[in-house]
Amino acid sequence: MRVRVKVDVRQPLKKDTRVKDKAGEWCNVNFKYEKLGVFCFVCGIMGHTENRCEVRYSMEIDDGRREW
């Protein structure tokens, strides 16, 4: 399913969420984003890249894993 939504880009983008189906059962919905501008793969916030991410530089050890 593809939907168009408005998102507050000052907050980190979500990777997934839980919703109830018609039967009342919980299921996970994974999000895919299209046409993003400058995006940080470390903290999930738009407006900077991981090279300028405060979260990345505050990490003691950067193992290189990115959840995005």
C-alpha positions as CSV (number, residue, x, y, z in Angstrom):
1,M,0.0,0.0,0.0
2,R,1.3,3.5,-0.8
3,V,0.0,6.5,1.1
4,R,1.1,10.2,1.1
5,V,1.3,11.8,4.6
6,K,2.6,15.0,6.1
7,V,5.4,14.4,8.7
8,D,7.1,16.7,11.2
9,V,10.7,16.4,9.9
10,R,12.1,17.9,13.1
11,Q,11.4,14.5,14.7
12,P,13.1,11.2,13.8
13,L,11.4,9.3,11.1
14,K,9.8,6.0,12.2
15,K,10.9,2.7,10.7
16,D,7.8,0.8,11.7
17,T,4.7,0.8,13.9
18,R,2.1,-1.6,15.3
19,V,-1.5,-1.5,14.2
20,K,-4.5,-3.7,14.7
21,D,-6.0,-5.5,11.8
22,K,-9.8,-6.1,11.2
23,A,-9.7,-9.1,13.4
24,G,-8.2,-7.1,16.3
25,E,-4.8,-8.7,16.1
26,W,-1.6,-6.6,16.4
27,C,0.7,-6.6,13.4
28,N,3.9,-4.7,12.4
29,V,3.9,-2.2,9.5
30,N,7.3,-1.3,8.1
31,F,7.7,2.1,6.4
32,K,9.6,2.9,3.3
33,Y,10.3,6.6,2.5
34,E,10.6,8.0,-1.0
35,K,12.2,11.3,-2.2
36,L,13.9,12.1,1.1
37,G,16.2,15.1,1.1
38,V,19.3,15.2,3.3
39,F,18.8,12.4,5.8
40,C,20.9,11.0,8.7
41,F,21.1,7.2,8.8
42,V,22.3,7.3,12.4
43,C,19.6,9.3,14.2
44,G,16.8,9.3,11.6
45,I,16.4,13.1,11.4
46,M,16.3,15.0,8.2
47,G,18.5,18.1,7.7
48,H,22.0,16.6,8.2
49,T,24.0,13.6,7.2
50,E,25.8,11.1,9.4
51,N,29.0,13.0,8.9
52,R,27.5,16.0,10.9
53,C,25.4,14.0,13.4
54,E,25.8,14.9,17.0
55,V,24.5,11.5,18.1
56,R,27.2,9.8,16.1
57,Y,30.0,11.9,17.6
58,S,28.6,11.4,21.2
59,M,28.9,7.6,20.8
60,E,31.8,6.1,22.5
61,I,32.2,3.3,19.9
62,D,30.7,3.6,16.4
63,D,30.3,0.0,15.2
64,G,29.1,1.1,11.7
65,R,25.7,-0.4,12.0
66,R,22.8,1.7,10.7
67,E,19.2,0.8,11.5
68,W,18.1,2.5,8.3
